[in-house]
Amino acid sequence: MTTRAAVRQEILDLLTSLRTVDGHSHTALRSQYESHLPKRLFDYMGYFGRELAYLAETAYKAPAPDDDEAAWKRLRHALERAANVTYWRHVLVTFREIFGFEYDELTDDNWRDLNDTIRRKTSEPGWYHRITTEVCSLETQVRNIPWFEDWEPEYFTGILRMEGGAVGLVNAAARAQLQERSSVDTGSLDGARQALQIVVDQYVKKGIVGLKYGYAYGRTLHSDVVSAREAGPLYARACRGEQLSEVETRALQDHFIYYIVELARERGLLMQVHTGVQTTLGHIPDSDPLLLIPLLKAFPQVKFDLFHAGYPYSREIGMLGKHYPNVYLNMAWMYVISVAASRQILAEWIDLVPRNRLIGFGSDVGSPELIYGHLVMARECMADVLADKVERDYLSRTEALALARASFRDNGMELYGLGS
């Protein structure tokens, strides 16, 4: 009889051998990364920067190059209070796996040596390329492209972020930016809609495979159908500089939210949507994925790639994956949020959701080194869960291996139109 340990190792070996599809990326472009070398250990705080900012009661910014001692004291202050969180443990995994850090924790006695190692290694020619392509072994990163920016196709597949067009056009600055980019007068609702179509088509020609909504950070995911007849007067008032009420603002935003998904439907683009976990002091209930049901039902032909396991609404989003064939569930960011929660979520989803609609990895970090730390955690979580399923939950070894491959590569290749 095959032991659990043997099955786990077989799954881990398979995952390590794959060219992984990274289903959600914010990684710095190579040109951006290499314009600020060498790196320091304080450049790899990742999401722990949020804890650091909160504990220091100020926005986190990497100190000046000659201020490492002060930076370490500030970091040590935070670690004395929050070194238990997975945001920090992810940073340690990265330091160990990429820079050879051999200790359990960062201390007064070892941080300088690690900092020197990071400075030396990140200055090596071709470091960014080697970590991305050889160490991480990524097929591609499906990169969140901010409005009106570009990407590097050698490393990234583009998804255009659209809340600027979905919720931002209430603001004069967003309208002016859209008008400049499209060369269309955005002074009317018809003009704004035409301008959005032109911009989306510009990016379709460049090769984007989808559009992204991240508006759950600032408003509810729920949206209603608001016709052009209803939205037109509201838009005209906004253009005249009138202050819309909260209800009116949301109605105008809802109109654009549906319009952009309609553009995606017409062009065969997928929709990626931020759900669940937010940043410090976010209004968490706004990000409940169940609030998307009206939109999901209105566009059954559009594939919705829902992020971050909907955490803490992961059971709810699992039921969306169960009952809505146009919904794909993406574990982006999740292993860095909580490894324990990730195991529980995967254990439930594997019982619920057809495996062709599970995206097992999305890095959601800022550098190639942090991608690898995240990928190590993701592979081990998946191997843990699948080995347990084989041992206790009637899942065959054959299906476990197929699911591992599908969720870390094959499903992403298909969903993002990447070929075989």
N, C-alpha and C positions, 0 to 999 in steps of 0.2 A: 504493500500500500504506500502511495506517495505521501510523504509527510507535509504538514503545513509549511514548514521552513523551506522545503524543497520547492513547493509550488510558489511561495513568495519570491524566492530567488529567481525562479524561471520567469516570473512576471517582471521582476525588476530588471533582469537581463534583457528581456524583450524591449521594455520601455527605454532602456539606456541605448539600445541599438537603433532606435527609430530616429529619423529626421522629423522632429516634432513640429507641429503647426501651433504657433503661439496665437491663440484666439483673441487676444486683446493686449495691445502694446502702447505705451507712452515713451518708449525708449528714445533717448536723444539720438538725433541723426549723427552719423559718423562725423560729418563736418562740424557739428556743434560740439560733440565730445572732444574732438582733437584740437579744438580752438582753446581749450582750457586744460592744459597739461603742465606738470603732472597732477594726478589726483592725490587726495589725502584721505585718511580714514574718515574724516568728518564729511566727506562728499558722498558717503555711502550710508547715510542714516535711513534712507528709504522712508517707509511709513512711520518709523519711530520718530522721525522729525516732528510728527504731530504731537506725540507724547512729550517730546522735548520742548516744543513750543508751549504746550499747556503748563508743564511743570515749571518752566522758566518765566511764564506769564508774558511772553513776547513771541512774535513771529520768528520761526527758526530761519536763520541765514548763516551759511558757512562763514566763520570768521576769516579775517584777512590772512594771507599766507604766512605772515610773521607772528600770528597770534595763536599758535597751536596749544600753548600751555593754557591759555584762557579757555580755548575751545574744549580741551580735555576736562578742565574743572567743571565746566557747565554740563558736559556729558556725564561726568561722574555723579554730579548732583542728581541728574535724572535717573541714572541707573540705580542709585541707592533707593529709589522709590518705585521703579517700574521695570526692572530687569527681567521680571517674570513673563512679560507679555510676548506674544508670538511675533509682533512687529520687531522686537529686539532680537529674538532668537533667530529670525531670518537673517539679520545682519551678521550674527555670529557664524551661521552656516556659510554665508558667502565668504567671510574672512577665512574660514577653515578650508573651504573647497577651492578657492581661487588663489588666496595669498599664503596658504600654508600655516595659518595661525594654529598653534598647538595647545592652547590653554582653554580651560572651561569658561573663563570670563576675562573681560578686558580690565586691567588693573593699572595702578601707578607704575608697576614694575615692567609691564610689557607693551603698553600702548605706543611708546616711541619707536620700538623696533618694528611693530606692525606698520606704523605710519611711514617709516623709512622704506619698508618693503613695497608698500603701495606706490610710493613716489617712484621707486626704481622700476617696478614692473610696468606701470602704466605709461612710462616713457619709452618702452621698447617699441621699435618700429612695427606697425601692423597689429598692435595689441588688440584694438577694437575688433578688427576683422577676425583675428584668430579666436577670440573668446566667443564671438557671435556664431561663426560658421563651424569651427572645429570643436570647441569645448561645449557650447550649448547645442550644437548640431541642429540648428533650426532650419526647417524648410522655408519658412517666412515668418514675419511678425505682422499680424493684422493691426496696422497702426492707426490710432485715432489721429486724424488730420484736422488741426484747428482750421476754422474758417479762413479761406484764402491763402493757406500755406501749401507747401508741396512736400514730397517725401523722396526717399532714395530706393528705387525699385529693387536694387540688388539685395536689400535687406528687408524691405517692407512691402506689404500689400495695403492699399489705401482704403480707409473708411472715412468719409467726410462728416465731421461733426456739425450738426445742423440746429442746435437749439438757438443759435444766433438768428436763424431764419424762422424758427418755430415760435420762439417766445420773445426774441429780442427786438422785433420790428416795432414794438410799442415805443422804442427809444429812437430819437432823432439821429444819434450817432450811428446806430446799426443801419438805419435806412440810408444814410449818406454813404456808408461803406458799401452797401449792396448796390447802390446806384453807380458808384464809381467803378465797381468791378464789372457790372453788367452793361453799362452804358445805356440803361433804361431809366426813365423818370419813375421814381418810386413814390411819387406824390399821390397816387391813387392805389386802391386795392388791386385793381387789374394790373397796374404797372408793377407793383411789388410781386405779385404772383408770376408775371412774365419774367421779372428779373431773377427770381428764385429758380425758375425753370432753366434759364440761360446758365446760371452758375452751376447747377447740378449737371447740365449737359457738358459744360466745360470739363468738369471732373470725370464724367463718364468717358470722355475722349482720352483723358489721361490714364484711365484704367482703374478707377475705384470700383469696388464690388458691392458697396453698400453705403448707407447713411447711419449716423449715430445720434441718439438722443441722450443727453445727460442732464435734462432739466429737473430731475428729481432732487437735485441739490437745492433748488430754489422754489419749487412749487409742487403741487400734487401730481402724481402720475395719471390721475383720472382726467379724462377729457370728454367733452360732449361734441356732438355734431352741431356746428354753427355755420349756417349758410352764408354765401357771399352777400346776399341781401341783408342779413343781419350784421355781418362783419363790416361791410362797406362804410356805413355811417360812423362806426366806432373808429375805424382806421382814419377816416377823414378828420375826425376830431383830434386824434393823436397827432396828425400832421399839422394841425393848426396850433398845436402846443397846449391843447386843453388837457387837464388832469382827468384821466378815466378813473372810475371807482375800481375797487378790487374785483368786483364781479364782472365789470365791463372789460377790464384788462384780461382776466382769465378767459372770457368768451372770445376775445380777439386772438389770444394765444391759441386757444383750442381750434379755431378756424385754420390757422397756419399749421398746427400739428397734424391735422387730418390732410391738409393739402400736400404736405411734404411726403407723407406716406403714400398718397395717391401718385406722386411723381415716382416714388420707388416702385410701386406696382407697375406703372406703365413701362418702366425701363428694366424691369426684372432685377432690381436691386434688393438686397436684404436690409432689414432694420436691426441695428444693435441698440439696446436700451439699458441704461443704468437702472438697476433696481437694488433695493436693500441698503446696505451699510453706507453711511455718509461720513462726513468729517465732523470735527468737534462742534458741538452745539447745533447740529443739523436737526431738522424736525423729522424724526425717523418714520412716523406713520405716512408721510407723503410718499415714501418710497416702497410701499407695500405693492408687490407685483400684481395682486388681485385687482388693483385699481385699473390695470390695463385691459381688463376683459372687454369693455366696449370697443376698444381699438382693435384688439385681436379678432373679435367677431366681425367687425366692419371690413377687415381685409384678410380673408382666409387664404388668398393667393400669395400673400407676402410672408416670407420667412422672418420670424422675430427671434433674434439671438439675445437672450435675456441674461444679464450679467450678475456676477458676484453671488451666485446661488440664492439671490433674493434675501440674503441673511439680514435680520433674523427670521425672515418669513420663508425659510427654506422648504418646509413641509408644504406650505401653500403653493410655492412656485413649482414644487414637484407635481402637484395636482394639475397645474397648467400644462406641464410637460406630458402628463398622462392623458389629458382630455382634449388638448388642442394640437392637432397634427402640424400646425405651422409654427409651433414653439420649440426652440432649441435651448437647452439649459447649459450655461457656461460657468465653469468654476473659476473664472478670472478673479484674481486677488485673494481667493478664499483661503488657500493654504497659509498665506501670510497673516490672515486675520485670526485664524484658530485652526491648529492641526486637529484638535479633538473634534471640533464641529465639522471639519471637512470629512473625517472618517464617518461620522454619524450621517451626514448628508449623503455621501456616496452610497453608504449601506442601504439607505432608504430608496434613493433614486434608482439604483440597480434593480431593485424589486419592482419599481413602478414604471419606468420610462423605457421605451424601445431604445436600444443602444445606439442606433444611428442618429439620435438627436441629443447625444451627450458630448459636450466639448470639455475635455478633461483638464485643459491647461490654458490659462491666459496670464501672462507675466504681470502686466499692469504696474511696471516699475520703470525707473528712469535710466538704467544703465545695463549693459550686457552682463556685468558681474553679478548684479542683483537678480537678473533673469536666471542665471545658473543656480544661485542659492535657492530660489523659489522652485526651480525645476527639480532639484534634488528632493525637496520636501514633498512636492506633488507626486513624484514617482513612488516614493516610499509610502505615502498615504494610500495611493491606489493599490499598490502591491499588498499592503496590510489588509485592506478591505476585501479584495478579491480572494486572497488566501483564506481569510475567515469564511467567506461565502462558500468556497469549495469545501472547507472542512465541516461547516455547520448548516448551511442554508440551501443545500441541494443544487448548487451551481456546479456545472461540470468544469473540469480543468480546461477543456477545449473552448468552452464559452468564455471563461475568464480571460484566456489569452486573446480571444477575438475582441472582447470588450476593451481590454487594455489598448490594443492596437487601434481600434476604431476611435476611441475617445481622445487619444493623444495624436493621432495622425489622420486616419482615413475620413472621419467625419468632417474635420476641418478642410481637408482637400476638396471634398464634395461641396460643403456649404459655401465656401469662399471661392469656388470655381477655379481651383488651382490645377486641375488636371489629375493624372494618375500618379 
